[in-house]
Amino acid sequence: MFGSTAHAAGAAGGGPQDMLLQVAPLAVLFVLFYFLLIRPQQQRAKKHAEEVQGVKRGDNVVLSSGVMGKVTSVGDTEVTLEISTTPKVEVKVVKSMISDVKSRTAPAVANDAKA
């Protein structure tokens, strides 16, 4: 009984190697999270910001609310979208509300697939 207590007390003062073994898994987890979660999200956000800043007249855009429209004019912080052509309806929106930019040069996808 007393022998096992004395043995456990002697092993507690391990030194710097024990501390390294305790910190290493946490460091590995942080690196793993960085490369799997944080870095891809930062790259996606940077790409989206570049797309929004590069929007030009004639581009088709999708807003965060789901409204689609064609850009008719571009300002510093806002754009004017034409959302209907029959009665010409234009709205001004803040650039930060643009969720996707579809260039007018992008080919249109056919919605009538033939089997």
FIFISE-644881 format. One record per residue: x, y, z of N, C-alpha, C in turn; residue number from 1; residue in three letters. Coordinates in Angstrom, 3 decimals, always signed. Atoms other than C-alpha are relative to their C-alpha. Last residue first. Example, Ala and Ser with C-alpha at 12.3 -4.5 7.8 and 13.67 -1.06 7.14 Angstrom:
<pts>
PT     n.east    n.north       n.up    ca.east   ca.north      ca.up     c.east    c.north       c.up   pos   code
PT     -0.820     -1.190     -0.060    +13.670     -1.060     +7.140     -0.770     +1.090     +0.730     2    ser
PT     +0.890     -1.190     +0.000    +12.300     -4.500     +7.800     +0.900     +1.200     +0.000     1    ala
</pts>
This chain:
<pts>
PT     n.east    n.north       n.up    ca.east   ca.north      ca.up     c.east    c.north       c.up   pos   code
PT     -0.485     +1.334     -0.373    -33.021    +11.936    -72.607     +0.344     -0.840     -1.206   115    ala
PT     +0.635     +1.038     +0.816    -33.275    +15.590    -73.483     +0.615     -1.348     +0.347   114    lys
PT     -0.885     +1.141     +0.286    -32.451    +18.182    -70.840     -0.795     -1.062     -0.755   113    ala
PT     +0.831     +1.022     +0.617    -34.599    +21.295    -71.045     +0.897     -1.159     -0.453   112    asp
PT     +0.853     +0.635     -1.009    -32.988    +23.643    -68.511     -0.900     -1.053     -0.609   111    asn
PT     +1.323     +0.339     +0.532    -30.064    +24.605    -70.719     -0.816     -0.711     +1.063   110    ala
PT     +0.280     +1.430     -0.098    -27.183    +26.160    -68.795     -1.408     -0.255     -0.502   109    val
PT     +1.231     +0.331     -0.697    -26.199    +29.624    -69.957     -0.214     -1.500     -0.032   108    ala
PT     +1.043     +0.652     +0.797    -22.579    +30.169    -70.895     -1.208     -0.359     +0.841   107    pro
PT     +0.135     +1.401     -0.399    -20.641    +32.675    -68.792     -1.112     -0.654     -0.816   106    ala
PT     -0.688     +0.838     +0.981    -19.898    +35.885    -70.712     -0.101     -1.484     +0.341   105    thr
PT     +0.870     +0.128     +1.172    -22.542    +37.816    -68.755     +0.646     -0.861     -1.071   104    arg
PT     -0.393     -0.886     +1.087    -20.577    +37.104    -65.591     -0.920     -0.200     -1.195   103    ser
PT     -0.030     +0.812     +1.209    -22.392    +35.431    -62.736     +0.278     +0.944     -1.160   102    lys
PT     -0.130     -0.795     +1.214    -21.592    +37.080    -59.436     +0.109     -0.962     -1.164   101    val
PT     -0.627     +0.694     +1.119    -22.826    +35.393    -56.262     +0.007     +0.914     -1.210   100    asp
PT     -0.547     +1.280     -0.439    -23.779    +36.581    -52.757     +0.696     -0.749     -1.129    99    ser
PT     -0.179     +0.879     +1.154    -24.291    +40.284    -53.396     +0.637     -1.298     +0.479    98    ile
PT     +1.130     +0.926     +0.071    -25.556    +41.918    -50.183     +0.097     -0.941     -1.190    97    met
PT     -0.227     +1.108     -0.929    -22.141    +43.516    -49.527     -1.146     -1.009     +0.000    96    ser
PT     -0.856     +1.034     +0.580    -22.539    +45.598    -52.663     +0.178     -1.202     +0.924    95    lys
PT     -1.345     -0.133     -0.527    -25.467    +47.532    -51.167     +0.830     -1.170     -0.537    94    val
PT     -0.357     +0.887     -1.108    -28.553    +47.458    -53.340     +1.439     +0.265     +0.414    93    val
PT     -1.365     -0.231     -0.472    -30.293    +49.936    -55.602     +0.247     -0.920     +1.182    92    lys
PT     -0.165     -0.210     -1.437    -33.367    +48.636    -57.395     +1.469     +0.267     +0.290    91    val
PT     -1.389     -0.070     -0.454    -34.482    +48.808    -61.004     +0.027     +0.272     +1.499    90    glu
PT     -0.105     -0.168     -1.448    -37.823    +47.715    -62.441     +1.480     -0.045     +0.372    89    val
PT     -1.410     -0.116     -0.423    -38.446    +48.174    -66.156     +0.060     +0.340     +1.487    88    lys
PT     -0.040     -1.362     -0.511    -42.019    +46.976    -66.638     +1.406     +0.153     +0.574    87    pro
PT     +1.300     -0.349     +0.569    -41.296    +44.093    -68.938     -0.464     +1.352     +0.514    86    thr
PT     -0.126     -0.775     +1.239    -37.580    +44.062    -68.074     -1.339     +0.418     -0.569    85    thr
PT     +1.091     +0.333     +0.911    -37.523    +42.978    -64.432     +0.123     +0.877     -1.233    84    ser
PT     +0.528     +1.302     -0.389    -34.745    +42.825    -61.819     -1.183     -0.420     -0.859    83    ile
PT     +1.255     +0.102     +0.722    -32.538    +45.591    -63.188     -0.540     -1.397     +0.281    82    glu
PT     +0.356     +1.236     +0.690    -29.906    +46.109    -60.549     -1.322     +0.158     -0.727    81    leu
PT     +1.393     -0.037     +0.433    -28.246    +49.311    -59.382     -0.258     -1.239     -0.833    80    thr
PT     +0.223     +0.254     +1.415    -25.041    +48.852    -57.410     -1.491     +0.131     -0.288    79    val
PT     +1.287     +0.553     +0.405    -23.840    +50.155    -54.056     -0.064     -0.186     -1.512    78    glu
PT     +0.536     +0.926     -0.999    -20.643    +50.891    -52.135     -1.320     -0.629     -0.409    77    thr
PT     -1.032     +0.455     -0.933    -18.411    +52.629    -54.669     -0.523     -1.064     +0.960    76    asp
PT     -0.566     -1.077     -0.799    -20.973    +52.815    -57.443     +1.075     -0.560     +0.919    75    gly
PT     -0.815     +0.396     -1.144    -21.913    +50.427    -60.250     +0.527     +1.247     +0.684    74    val
PT     -1.009     -1.001     -0.364    -24.669    +50.815    -62.813     +0.687     -0.427     +1.287    73    ser
PT     +0.098     -1.089     +0.962    -26.992    +48.522    -64.767     +0.961     +1.136     +0.321    72    thr
PT     -0.584     -1.254     -0.483    -26.197    +45.217    -63.044     -0.103     +1.047     -1.094    71    val
PT     -1.088     -0.407     +0.872    -28.568    +42.443    -64.112     +0.486     +1.372     +0.443    70    lys
PT     +0.149     -1.181     +0.828    -30.759    +40.788    -61.516     +1.242     +0.270     -0.819    69    gly
PT     -0.987     -0.039     +1.068    -31.450    +37.785    -59.338     -0.247     +1.241     -0.844    68    met
PT     +0.416     -0.791     +1.159    -33.210    +37.961    -55.989     +1.130     +0.030     -1.014    67    val
PT     +0.406     +0.884     +1.079    -32.241    +35.130    -53.642     -0.453     +0.736     -1.244    66    gly
PT     +1.420     +0.317     -0.172    -32.142    +37.207    -50.445     -0.507     -0.941     -1.081    65    ser
PT     +0.119     +0.936     -1.119    -28.327    +37.096    -50.425     -1.453     -0.376     +0.270    64    ser
PT     -0.090     -0.628     -1.317    -28.379    +38.721    -53.850     -0.168     -1.049     +1.092    63    leu
PT     +1.007     +0.551     -0.906    -27.634    +36.895    -57.087     +0.221     +0.656     +1.354    62    val
PT     -0.359     +0.269     -1.387    -25.765    +38.735    -59.817     -1.183     -0.601     +0.742    61    val
PT     +1.178     +0.520     -0.696    -25.802    +38.954    -63.595     +0.435     -0.384     +1.399    60    asn
PT     -0.109     +1.270     -0.725    -23.027    +41.136    -64.933     -1.353     -0.384     +0.589    59    asp
PT     +0.333     +1.127     +0.853    -23.872    +43.814    -67.501     +0.107     -1.348     +0.679    58    gly
PT     +1.277     -0.163     +0.689    -22.143    +46.696    -65.732     -0.210     -1.182     -0.950    57    arg
PT     +0.046     -1.052     +1.013    -19.252    +45.497    -63.615     -1.374     +0.008     -0.653    56    lys
PT     +1.260     +0.026     +0.722    -18.610    +43.505    -60.431     -0.047     +1.192     -0.971    55    val
PT     -0.207     +0.007     +1.441    -14.921    +43.394    -59.536     -1.276     -0.029     -0.813    54    gly
PT     -0.658     -1.252     +0.387    -15.382    +44.449    -55.897     +0.193     +0.093     -1.513    53    gln
PT     +0.925     -1.104     -0.254    -17.943    +41.672    -55.399     +0.629     +1.333     -0.406    52    val
PT     +1.100     +0.050     +0.967    -15.748    +39.060    -57.061     -0.939     +1.186     +0.167    51    glu
PT     -0.537     -0.417     +1.299    -12.685    +40.121    -55.041     -1.086     -0.002     -1.075    50    glu
PT     -0.209     -1.450     -0.063    -14.677    +39.932    -51.792     +0.561     +0.528     -1.321    49    ala
PT     +1.308     -0.650     +0.081    -15.907    +36.451    -52.724     +0.145     +1.514     +0.016    48    his
PT     +0.469     +0.137     +1.378    -12.354    +35.237    -53.432     -1.338     +0.708     -0.191    47    lys
PT     -0.827     -0.891     +0.822    -11.139    +36.599    -50.071     -0.453     -0.042     -1.457    46    lys
PT     +0.417     -1.377     -0.282    -14.040    +34.966    -48.217     +0.794     +0.995     -0.847    45    ala
PT     +1.321     -0.200     +0.575    -13.368    +31.617    -49.874     -0.473     +1.436     +0.194    44    arg
PT     -0.177     -0.069     +1.446     -9.654    +31.829    -49.059     -1.331     +0.234     -0.701    43    gln
PT     -0.624     -1.284     +0.310    -10.415    +32.666    -45.422     +0.189     +0.157     -1.504    42    gln
PT     +1.020     -1.029     -0.180    -12.827    +29.730    -45.201     +0.556     +1.383     -0.313    41    gln
PT     +0.925     +0.004     +1.139    -10.240    +27.379    -46.703     -1.091     +1.067     +0.112    40    pro
PT     -0.622     -0.467     +1.245     -7.639    +28.550    -44.134     -0.945     -0.064     -1.203    39    arg
PT     -0.225     -1.444     -0.006     -9.837    +28.205    -41.027     +0.530     +0.498     -1.348    38    ile
PT     +1.148     -0.877     -0.211    -11.357    +24.768    -41.475     +0.294     +1.482     -0.219    37    leu
PT     +1.268     +0.568     +0.448     -9.075    +21.984    -42.714     -1.180     +0.949     +0.111    36    leu
PT     -0.040     +0.381     +1.406     -5.662    +23.676    -42.621     -1.316     -0.569     -0.519    35    phe
PT     -0.375     -1.126     +0.850     -6.206    +25.572    -39.378     -0.087     -0.381     -1.474    34    tyr
PT     +1.142     -0.898     +0.137     -8.111    +22.752    -37.692     +0.320     +1.170     -0.920    33    phe
PT     +1.009     +0.706     +0.781     -5.247    +20.344    -38.380     -1.232     +0.884     -0.219    32    leu
PT     -0.473     -0.012     +1.392     -2.643    +22.814    -37.144     -1.027     -0.668     -0.906    31    val
PT     +0.100     -1.373     +0.491     -4.648    +23.354    -33.937     +0.426     +0.089     -1.466    30    phe
PT     +1.412     -0.324     +0.236     -5.114    +19.613    -33.449     -0.175     +1.413     -0.543    29    leu
PT     +0.398     +0.736     +1.204     -1.378    +18.980    -33.873     -1.462     +0.281     -0.339    28    val
PT     -0.598     -0.693     +1.140     -0.584    +21.700    -31.343     -0.393     -0.670     -1.316    27    ala
PT     +0.742     -1.248     +0.183     -3.023    +20.199    -28.851     +0.530     +0.784     -1.194    26    leu
PT     +1.306     +0.286     +0.617     -1.527    +16.748    -29.363     -0.840     +1.262     -0.221    25    pro
PT     -0.089     +0.428     +1.403     +2.008    +18.136    -28.779     -1.360     -0.344     -0.606    24    ala
PT     +0.306     -1.126     +0.879     +1.231    +20.002    -25.535     -0.047     -0.427     -1.468    23    val
PT     +1.340     -0.493     -0.288     +1.012    +16.963    -23.230     -0.424     +1.092     -0.978    22    gln
PT     +0.956     +1.023     +0.376     +4.009    +15.159    -24.742     -1.448     +0.418     +0.270    21    leu
PT     +0.036     +0.035     +1.458     +6.036    +18.337    -24.543     -1.014     -1.025     -0.487    20    leu
PT     +0.757     -1.180     +0.420     +5.147    +18.708    -20.851     -0.132     +0.028     -1.524    19    met
PT     +1.406     +0.236     -0.297     +6.275    +15.147    -20.200     -0.860     +1.180     -0.438    18    asp
PT     +0.519     +0.947     +0.983     +9.567    +15.786    -21.986     -1.474     -0.308     +0.231    17    gln
PT     +0.468     -0.662     +1.224    +10.229    +18.939    -19.955     -0.571     -0.959     -1.045    16    pro
PT     -0.894     -0.939     +0.653    +10.406    +17.158    -16.616     -0.586     +0.543     -1.299    15    gly
PT     -0.524     +0.507     +1.254     +8.870    +14.033    -15.151     +0.969     +0.935     -0.689    14    gly
PT     -0.947     -1.025     +0.436     +8.369    +15.081    -11.519     +0.687     -0.401     -1.295    13    gly
PT     +0.685     -1.251     +0.342     +5.236    +12.979    -10.976     +0.959     +1.061     -0.511    12    ala
PT     +0.189     -0.115     +1.446     +7.034     +9.622    -11.175     -0.607     +1.338     -0.399    11    ala
PT     -1.293     -0.158     +0.651     +8.393     +9.785     -7.583     -0.139     +0.221     -1.495    10    gly
PT     -0.517     -1.332     -0.317     +4.961    +10.400     -6.068     +1.333     +0.240     -0.686     9    ala
PT     +0.759     -0.993     +0.762     +3.506     +7.383     -7.868     +0.520     +1.405     +0.258     8    ala
PT     -0.376     +0.159     +1.398     +6.239     +5.084     -6.522     -0.713     +1.048     -0.868     7    his
PT     -1.332     -0.573     +0.157     +5.767     +6.357     -2.980     +0.436     -0.072     -1.462     6    ala
PT     +0.123     -1.451     -0.157     +2.051     +5.687     -3.148     +1.343     +0.672     -0.205     5    thr
PT     +0.587     -0.526     +1.219     +2.597     +2.183     -4.586     -0.164     +1.517     +0.079     4    ser
PT     -0.950     +0.089     +1.097     +5.010     +1.302     -1.786     -0.548     +0.596     -1.284     3    gly
PT     -0.857     -1.174     -0.049     +2.731     +2.496     +0.986     +0.987     +0.022     -1.164     2    phe
PT     +0.822     -1.183     +0.000     +0.000     +0.000     +0.000     +0.871     +1.253     +0.000     1    met
</pts>
